[in-house]
Amino acid sequence: MAKHHYVYALTDPTKFGKPFYIGKGSGDRKVQHFRSVSKEMAGAETSDKFKIIKRIRDAGLQPGAQILSHHDEEEAALTEERRVIEEIGLDNLVNKSIGGEGVKSSKKRGAGADAPLLTPKQEGFCCNVASGNFHSVSDAYRDAYNVVKATKKTVNEKSSKLMAMDKIGARIAELREPVVKKTRFDMEWCLNRQNDAVDLAEETGNAGALSGAVREISKLGGHYPNEKLDVTMSVDALSLRLQQGRAKLAEEKSD
């Protein structure tokens, strides 16, 4: 007997049945009649999907599980899943990717043209890890693979095994790259910002700010000691400096 495939939506009754997650399922047709969402479909407790479901249930309601389409072939279901996600928009869903990749997909993952293919679950795992929204790679694995019955030891072992794969590490690095670029500050950037601070201090006549900015530039260039200097000055020399300072102030006021 051919395996049955379908595309489904989890919907939020507190928002007039608005879909918040699109997925692909197979087999068990009774999912059509769900009045609630199973623990497996809810995902890991740290995931956005679980949090929405919990919020709905805390309100005394149940999330809906609506079958959107039926398919005899898995490839057709994957294509439809992708189409629906793109139509609704990832920004309006808690899905981690646009879906529809499939194990047989010809779409390449990774930076190079020869980058190995990832399965949809591997891609979901990579997106979870890169997002930083999960407490551990094990939680990221539970969400991506919809783990329910596996022991903690098994999940830890399988997630560690995934993290050790070159193609997984490359994909996670690729997903993180835009964020890394935004937070990468080099020496040139620091010096430019400190020079801006010097200009602003000079314009406002803030001697303290000017001194601080120059000091920070000196530190960046290695021209300022990290440790505090042991500076000693005689009482007579200090008194002379103070008198000179007062005289200068008096002269400025008289002008």
N, C-alpha and C positions, 0 to 999 in steps of 0.2 A: 504494500500500500504506500502510495506517495506521501511524503511528509508535507504537512500543511504549514504554510508560512503566512504571516500577517504583519501589518504595521499598525501600531496602536499609539494612543495619546493618553497621558495622565492629565486629568483636568481638575481645576480648582473651583469647587462649588461656591466659595466665598467671593469669587470673581466671575460669576455668571458662567461657569463652565469653561473658563479660559484654559487652553492647554499650557502646561509648563514643562512637559517632557515628551519627546517622541522616541519610540523604540521599535525594534523588530522582534517578533516572537515566532515560535514554531510549535507545532503539535497541539497540545491540550486546548480544545475549542472552548472549554468552560470559562476561559479568561474573558470571553465575551460577556459573561454574566456577572462579573465581579461587582460587588457593591462596595468593596474595599480594595486596598492594595496589599499584596502579600509582603512579607518581610524581605523576600528575595528581590521584589521589584522596588522596594523602598530604598535599598542600597545602604551604604555605611552611614553610621550615625553622624559622622562629620561632614557628610556631603550636603550640598544645597538641596538636592532632591529630597533627602530624608527630612531636612529642616522644614521644608514646605509641607510635606505630608504630616509631620508632627503638629505644625501650626493648625492645619485643617482639622485634625482629629482632636486637638485641644479645644477647638471651637464646637465640639460635639457633632462634627460632620465626618464624611468619608470622601476621599478623593475619588474621582471617577476614572475608570479604565475603559476607554472607548476604542473599539476596533475601527480603523480607518479604511483598510483594504485587505483583501485576501489574495494570496498568490500560490501557485503550484511550484514555482521555482524560487530558490533563495535569492538568486541574482536579481529577479524582478522586485522582490521585497526590499532588497538593499537599495535599489535604484529609487523606489518610491519613498523609502525612508529619507533618503538624501533630498529628494524633491520637496517633501513636506517641510523638512527642517529649514531648507533654503527659503521656502515660501513664507514661513512664519518669522524666520530670522533668529540666529543664535542669541541675540541680545534679549529676546523675549522668552528664552527657554533656559533650562539648567543643563542641557546637553553640553558635553565637553568638546564635541567636535561636530562637524556637519554630517557625520555618519555616512552610510552607504559605501564604504570603501570595499569591504568584503575581502576574504582571503585571496580570491582570484583576481582582484582588481589589478589593473596594469599601472595604476598611479604610483609613482615613486615617492618614497619618503626619505628625508634626509637631505643633506646639502648637495650631494653629487648626483649625476645622472645614473650612476651605478649603485646608488644606495639601496639596501635590501628593503623588501616590502614588509610592512607591518600589518598584522591582523587588526580588525576594528577594536578588539579588546586591548591589544598592545598599544594602539594609538591612544585609546582612552586612558590607559595607565600612564603613558607619557604625559598627556595633558594634565592629569591629576597631579602628578609629581611636580611638573613645571609651574602649576598654578600657585603652589604654596598654601593651598586651602585645606590640606590634610595634615594631621599631626604626625603621620609616619608613612613610609612607603607601603606598609602593610595595610593601612587604611585606604590608601590610594588603590591598592590592588583589590581590596574587598569591593570598593565601589565600581571599579572598571569591570570586574569579573562577576559581579553580583553574587559574591560568596555568602553562603548561608550556613552550611553544615560543616565546613572545613574547620579543623582545630586551629588554634592560634599558632601552634608550631608549624603546621602545614602552610598556613598563609605566610608566615615569616620566611620560611624556606623558599617558597615559590616567588615571593616578591624580591628576595635577595638574589635569586637566580636570574630574574628578569633584569635587575639593576646591573648584573655582571655582564650582560650581553652588550657587545659593541654597538649594535644598531639601536638599542634602547637608549644607551648613554648619548649617542649622537643626536637622536631625535629630541631628547630632553634638552640638550644644549642648544639645539636649533630653536626650540620653543622659547627658551629663556633669553636668547640673544637680544631681542628688542629691549627687554627690561635691563639687561646688563649694560647695553649701550647708553641708556638713559642715566645710569647711575655711575658711569665711569668718569672719574675726575683725574686728569693727568696734571703734571707739573705746570705745563703751559696755561691750563685753565686756572689753576690756583694763583699763579703769578699775575695773570690778567685781572683777576678779581681783586687781588691786593692792590694792584696799581690803580684800579677804579676807586678803592678806598682811600688811597693817598690823594687822588685828585679831589674827592669829595671833602676830605679833611682840610685841604688847602683852601678850597672854595668857602668853607664855613668858618675857617679860622680856628678850628678845634685842634689845639696843640696835642691834647691827649690822644685823640683818635689818630692824628698824623704819626705820632711816636709809635703807637701800637701797630699801625699798618706797616711802617718801615721795619719795625722789629720782626713782624711775621714774615715779610719778604726776605729779610736777612736769614731767618731760620730756614726757610725753604731753600735758599742758596748755599746754606752751610757756612754762613759768615757770622752767625750769632751763636754763642755757646748755649748748649742745652741746660747746663747747670748754672746756678746762680753764682755770680762773681763775688768774691770776698773783697768788698770795697771799703777802704778805711780812709778817713779824712780827719785832719787835726781840727780842734775847736777853733783855732784862729782862722784856718782856711775856710771853714764853714761859715764863720761870722762874716768874713770878707765877702763871700758869695752872696749872703743874704743882704748885706749892705748895698752891693752892686745891683741886686735885683730890685730893692726898694727905690734906689736912685733912678733906675731905668723906668719904673712905673710912674714915678713922680714927673719925670721928664715927658713921658707920653701924655699924661693928664694935662700938663701945662700947655702942650701943643694943641 
